[in-house]
């Protein structure tokens, strides 16, 4: 119902949502691009935990656009920590396009990027990547949503802004219930050019708080306090990656959970340490799997507190365990080459709502209203039960009064219907008068007879 009203509002303010990977338009101020999550086979066909984890690690968000003339349909992945768009020769063939051209320094290329039927970028600038060997990590076409002082004008948002399709260099990903479409075909939308509260009544401007970036080249959140239950961790820097389907933790967290949460399981062989090499970045990661005999006594919770945003972000370990082939896989992984930072992905974005401002170099967060919501539920429950009590009381009084009336009626002598009605016609009245006269005369005779007997 919520999505229906949002969808209706969007139509009323003239944001036509295209059925394809199309784009809506709000007075040339913002764009709404539909995206999908890359579907990988992580179910029954994958028997090895390493292969399973390799496929589970990323669920990339992508949209498909036509490039060049004649059109070549290309899948683009969104990378929030890259700046310049890139296209690989593995998926795009420059010689087949009549509109392909190299920029003078031959470092970058230009093409026509067709956004939808009415929108296109004639001089879409991108980096053309060579085709990689199959033995190496995978090659991707990407749309960068990052910031750079040197190549700022080459970013995707800058090119959209230059062509007049967006007013501000702002973006946000809308997942799940925050999605602005009822369509089940897509997994969400990328809003470009404006804040979510500008087009959706379910985002409140008063709830939006900002934190400035220390390094504008990457989207990084710095927390004031990070804890696992009551144990404080030193690592407070977190990079955000919207494609990451797990959490990458620092080495100190690994040591802590090995000594506490995983200690007994590792000793008795129920828990095992594994590793895999990522196809995307070529790095080796450590992860932990559990035998299905394991019984967790307690799930620890991660707490990330930020003073400026005035929020404590919580992630429970119970939300980070996936079942596979009669085993459980722990979804916090660790780089084999220890790093002192976190990488938070979709587990974080799905729960908390963020918006990114390239122009001012800041991250916006719509503060959670869980407390207000809980207060509302409590007040509503009290009012509801009071209402039920009043209705019950009134109903009881009504039934009591009704019962009293019935008792009063039952005390009235029963009168047969034919004697309870008095006919109004003249003939019937005369008969009744004669009958009354005869009845009175009979009573008088009986009285005289009794008096006579007493005298005798």
C-alpha positions in Angstrom: 0.0 0.0 0.0 2.9 2.4 0.9 4.6 1.7 -2.5 1.3 2.3 -4.3 0.8 5.8 -2.9 4.4 6.7 -3.6 4.1 5.4 -7.1 0.9 7.4 -7.5 2.6 10.6 -6.2 5.5 10.1 -8.6 3.0 10.0 -11.5 1.2 13.1 -10.3 4.4 15.1 -10.3 5.3 13.9 -13.8 8.0 11.4 -13.2 7.3 8.8 -15.9 8.9 5.5 -14.8 10.0 3.6 -17.9 9.4 -0.2 -18.1 12.9 -0.9 -19.3 16.1 0.2 -17.6 14.6 3.5 -18.2 14.7 6.8 -16.5 12.1 9.2 -15.0 12.3 12.9 -15.3 11.2 15.6 -12.8 11.4 18.9 -14.6 15.0 18.0 -15.7 16.2 18.0 -12.1 16.6 14.3 -11.3 16.7 10.9 -12.9 15.4 7.6 -11.6 17.3 4.6 -13.1 16.1 1.0 -12.4 18.7 -1.6 -11.5 19.1 -5.3 -10.9 21.3 -7.4 -8.6 23.6 -9.8 -10.4 22.2 -13.3 -9.9 24.8 -15.9 -9.1 24.3 -19.6 -8.5 25.0 -20.0 -4.8 22.7 -23.0 -4.2 22.9 -26.7 -4.8 25.2 -26.9 -7.8 28.1 -25.4 -5.9 29.6 -28.0 -3.6 32.8 -26.4 -2.4 32.5 -23.7 0.4 35.2 -21.7 -1.4 33.3 -21.4 -4.6 30.1 -20.7 -2.7 31.8 -17.8 -0.8 33.4 -16.5 -4.0 29.9 -16.2 -5.5 28.3 -14.9 -2.3 30.8 -12.1 -1.8 29.3 -9.7 -4.4 25.9 -9.0 -5.7 26.7 -6.2 -8.1 24.0 -3.7 -9.1 23.7 -3.0 -12.8 21.7 -1.4 -15.5 21.8 -2.0 -19.2 22.2 0.8 -21.8 22.7 1.0 -25.6 26.0 2.4 -26.7 27.0 3.6 -30.2 25.4 3.3 -33.7 24.4 0.7 -34.5 23.5 0.0 -30.9 25.5 -2.4 -28.7 23.6 -3.4 -25.5 26.0 -3.2 -22.6 25.6 -4.1 -18.9 27.1 -1.4 -16.6 27.9 -2.1 -12.9 27.7 0.8 -10.4 30.9 1.4 -8.5 30.7 4.2 -5.9 34.5 4.3 -5.3 35.4 4.7 -9.0 35.3 8.0 -10.9 35.5 7.6 -14.6 33.2 5.2 -16.5 34.8 2.3 -18.2 33.9 -0.2 -21.0 35.8 -3.4 -21.7 36.6 -4.7 -25.2 35.3 -8.0 -23.9 31.8 -6.7 -24.3 32.1 -3.7 -26.7 33.5 -3.7 -30.2 34.7 -0.2 -31.3 35.1 -1.2 -34.9 31.4 -2.0 -35.2 30.4 1.5 -34.2 30.2 4.5 -36.5 30.2 6.9 -33.6 33.2 5.8 -31.7 36.1 8.2 -31.4 39.3 8.7 -29.4 40.1 11.9 -27.6 43.3 13.6 -28.8 45.6 12.2 -26.0 44.1 8.7 -26.8 43.7 8.1 -23.0 39.9 8.3 -23.2 37.2 7.4 -25.7 33.9 8.9 -26.6 30.6 7.4 -27.7 26.9 7.9 -27.7 25.3 6.6 -24.5 21.5 6.1 -24.9 19.7 6.5 -21.6 16.2 6.0 -22.9 14.1 7.0 -26.0 14.4 10.7 -25.2 17.7 11.0 -23.5 21.2 10.4 -24.6 24.8 11.7 -24.1 26.4 12.4 -27.4 30.0 12.7 -26.1 29.9 10.1 -23.3 33.5 10.0 -22.1 34.9 6.7 -20.8 38.0 4.6 -20.3 38.3 1.8 -22.9 39.8 -1.3 -21.2 41.5 -4.1 -23.0 40.1 -7.7 -23.0 41.7 -9.7 -20.2 42.8 -13.3 -20.2 40.3 -15.8 -18.9 42.7 -16.9 -16.1 42.8 -13.4 -14.6 40.1 -11.7 -12.6 36.9 -10.7 -14.4 36.6 -7.6 -16.4 33.7 -5.2 -15.9 32.0 -2.3 -17.5 31.4 0.3 -14.8 29.7 3.6 -14.1 31.7 5.4 -11.4 29.9 7.4 -8.8 33.0 8.6 -6.9 34.7 12.0 -6.7 38.1 13.2 -7.9 39.6 16.7 -7.9 41.6 16.0 -11.1 39.0 14.2 -13.3 35.8 15.6 -11.7 34.4 16.6 -15.0 34.6 13.0 -16.3 32.5 11.5 -13.7 29.1 10.1 -14.7 27.1 12.7 -12.6 29.2 15.5 -14.1 28.4 14.4 -17.6 24.7 14.1 -16.8 24.8 17.6 -15.2 26.6 19.0 -18.2 23.8 17.6 -20.5 21.1 19.2 -18.4 19.6 15.9 -17.1 20.3 16.5 -13.4 20.5 19.7 -11.4 22.7 18.5 -8.5 25.5 15.9 -8.3 23.7 13.8 -5.7 22.8 10.1 -5.7 21.2 7.4 -3.5 20.2 3.8 -3.9 16.7 2.8 -3.0 16.3 -0.8 -1.9 13.3 -2.9 -0.7 10.5 -0.9 0.9 12.3 2.4 0.0 11.9 1.4 -3.7 9.7 3.8 -5.6 8.1 1.2 -7.9 5.7 -1.7 -7.4 7.4 -3.6 -10.2 8.9 -7.0 -9.2 11.1 -7.0 -12.3 13.7 -4.7 -10.7 15.6 -4.8 -7.4 15.5 -1.1 -6.8 16.3 2.3 -8.2 19.2 4.7 -8.4 18.1 8.3 -7.8 20.3 10.9 -9.4 20.2 14.7 -9.0 18.1 15.2 -5.9 17.4 14.0 -2.4 14.8 11.2 -1.8 12.7 13.5 0.4 12.1 15.7 -2.6 10.1 13.1 -4.4 8.9 10.7 -1.7 6.8 11.6 1.3 8.3 8.6 3.2 11.7 10.4 3.5 11.6 13.4 5.9 14.0 16.3 5.4 14.1 16.9 9.2 15.5 13.4 9.6 18.4 14.0 7.3 21.8 14.6 8.9 25.2 15.0 7.1 28.8 14.1 7.8 31.6 15.6 5.7 34.2 13.4 4.0 37.9 13.7 5.1 39.0 12.2 1.8 36.7 13.1 -1.1 38.1 10.4 -3.4 36.3 7.7 -1.5 33.0 7.3 0.3 34.3 6.6 3.8 32.5 6.7 7.2 34.5 7.3 10.3 32.9 6.1 13.5 33.6 7.4 17.0 33.1 4.1 18.7 33.0 0.5 17.4 32.2 -2.4 19.7 31.5 -6.1 19.6 29.2 -6.5 22.5 31.1 -4.8 25.3 34.6 -5.1 23.7 35.8 -1.9 22.0 37.7 -2.2 18.7 40.4 0.2 17.5 39.4 0.2 13.9 36.8 3.0 13.3 37.3 3.7 9.5 34.8 2.1 7.1 34.7 2.1 3.4 31.3 1.8 1.8 30.7 -0.6 -1.2 27.2 -0.9 -2.5 28.0 -4.2 -4.4 29.5 -6.0 -1.4 27.1 -8.8 -0.1 29.1 -9.6 3.0 31.2 -7.5 5.5 35.0 -7.3 5.3 36.3 -6.9 8.9 39.7 -5.8 10.3 42.2 -8.3 11.7 41.5 -7.3 15.3 37.9 -8.4 14.9 39.1 -11.8 13.6 41.4 -12.3 16.6 38.6 -11.3 19.0 35.9 -13.7 17.6 38.5 -16.6 17.4 39.3 -16.1 21.1 35.6 -15.9 22.1 32.8 -16.6 19.7 34.6 -19.3 17.7 37.1 -20.6 20.2 35.3 -23.8 21.3 34.0 -24.6 17.8 37.5 -24.4 16.3 38.9 -26.7 19.0 36.4 -29.5 18.5 36.5 -29.2 14.7 32.9 -28.0 14.3 34.3 -24.7 12.9 36.9 -24.5 10.1 38.9 -21.7 8.6 38.8 -21.5 4.8 40.1 -19.1 2.1 39.3 -18.1 -1.4 40.5 -15.7 -4.1 38.1 -13.0 -5.3 37.5 -12.9 -9.1 36.9 -9.1 -8.8 39.9 -7.7 -7.0 42.3 -10.7 -7.0 42.6 -10.6 -3.2 42.6 -13.7 -0.9 40.1 -13.7 1.9 39.6 -15.8 5.0 36.2 -17.0 6.1 34.7 -19.5 8.6 32.3 -22.4 8.1 30.4 -24.4 10.7 29.2 -28.0 10.9 25.4 -28.3 11.2 26.0 -29.8 14.7 26.9 -26.4 16.0 24.7 -24.8 18.7 25.2 -21.1 19.2 24.7 -20.1 22.8 24.8 -16.4 22.0 25.1 -14.2 18.9 27.3 -11.1 19.5 26.3 -7.7 18.0 28.4 -5.1 16.3 27.8 -1.5 17.3 29.0 1.5 15.2 28.4 4.8 16.8 28.8 8.2 15.0 28.4 11.3 17.1 27.7 13.7 14.3 24.9 11.5 12.8 23.8 10.8 16.4 23.2 7.2 15.6 24.3 3.7 16.7 24.3 1.3 13.8 23.7 -2.3 14.8 24.5 -5.5 13.0 23.8 -8.8 14.7 25.9 -11.9 13.9 22.6 -13.8 13.5 22.0 -11.8 10.3 25.4 -12.8 9.0 25.1 -16.6 8.8 24.1 -18.4 5.6 23.2 -22.0 5.3 24.8 -24.1 2.5 25.1 -27.8 1.9 24.2 -28.7 5.5 26.8 -26.2 6.7 26.7 -22.6 8.0 28.9 -19.9 6.4 29.9 -16.8 8.5 29.4 -13.7 6.3 32.1 -11.5 7.8 35.3 -12.2 5.9 38.9 -11.0 6.4 41.7 -10.0 4.0 44.6 -12.3 4.1 46.8 -9.2 4.1 45.4 -7.5 7.2 43.9 -4.1 6.8 42.8 -1.7 9.6 39.5 -0.8 8.1 36.0 -2.1 7.6 34.1 -2.5 4.3 30.3 -2.3 4.7 28.0 -3.3 1.9 24.4 -4.3 1.2 23.8 -5.6 4.7 24.3 -2.0 5.8 22.5 -0.2 2.9 19.4 -2.4 3.2 18.9 -1.5 6.8 20.0 2.2 6.8 19.2 5.0 4.4 22.1 7.0 2.9 22.4 9.7 0.2 25.7 10.9 -1.3 26.5 14.5 -2.3 29.5 14.8 -4.7 29.3 18.6 -4.9 29.8 19.2 -1.2 31.7 16.0 -0.4 29.4 14.7 2.3 27.2 11.7 3.2 23.7 12.2 4.3 21.8 9.8 6.5 18.1 9.7 7.2 18.0 9.1 10.9 16.1 6.0 12.0 12.7 6.7 13.7 12.5 3.4 15.5 12.0 5.1 18.9 9.3 7.3 17.5 7.7 4.3 15.9 7.8 2.3 19.1 6.3 5.2 21.0 3.6 5.5 18.4 2.9 1.7 18.7 2.7 2.0 22.5 0.3 5.0 22.4 -1.8 3.4 19.7 -2.0 0.2 21.8 -3.1 2.1 24.9 -5.7 4.1 23.0 -6.9 0.9 21.3 -7.4 -1.1 24.5 -9.0 1.9 26.2 -11.4 2.1 23.3 -12.2 -1.6 23.5 -12.7 -1.2 27.3 -15.2 1.7 26.8 -17.0 -0.1 24.1 -17.3 -3.2 26.3 -18.5 -1.0 29.2 -21.2 0.7 27.1 -22.2 -2.7 25.7 -22.6 -4.1 29.2 -24.7 -1.1 30.3 -26.9 -1.5 27.3 -27.4 -5.2 27.8 -28.2 -4.5 31.5 -30.8 -2.0 30.7 -32.3 -4.3 28.0 -32.4 -7.1 30.6 -34.2 -4.8 33.1 -36.8 -3.9 30.6 -37.4 -7.5 29.8 -37.9 -8.3 33.5 -40.4 -5.5 33.9 -42.4 -6.7 30.9 -42.5 -10.2 32.3 -44.3 -9.0 35.5 -47.3 -7.6 33.4 -50.3 -10.1 33.4 -50.7 -11.8 30.0 -53.7 -10.5 28.1 -55.0 -12.4 25.1 -54.8 -10.5 21.9 -58.5 -10.6 21.1 -59.3 -8.9 24.5 -56.5 -6.4 24.4 -58.0 -4.6 21.4 -61.2 -2.4 21.6 -63.2 -2.4 18.4 -64.3 1.0 17.3 -67.4 0.3 15.3 -70.9 1.2 16.8 -72.5 -2.3 16.6 -69.7 -3.9 18.5 -69.9 -1.2 21.1 -73.6 -1.8 21.7 -73.0 -5.5 22.2 -70.3 -4.8 24.7 -72.7 -2.4 26.6 -75.5 -5.0 26.7 -72.9 -7.6 27.9 -71.7 -5.3 30.6 -75.3 -4.5 31.7 -76.1 -8.3 31.9 -72.9 -8.9 33.9 -73.7 -6.2 36.4 -77.3 -7.4 36.8 -76.1 -11.0 37.4 -73.7 -9.8 40.1 -76.5 -7.7 41.7 -78.9 -10.8 41.8 -76.1 -12.9 43.4 -75.6 -10.3 46.0 -79.3 -10.0 46.9 -79.5 -13.9 47.1 -76.6 -13.9 49.6 -78.2 -11.2 51.7 -81.5 -13.1 51.9 -79.7 -16.2 53.1 -78.1 -14.3 55.9 -81.5 -13.0 57.1 -83.0 -16.4 57.1 
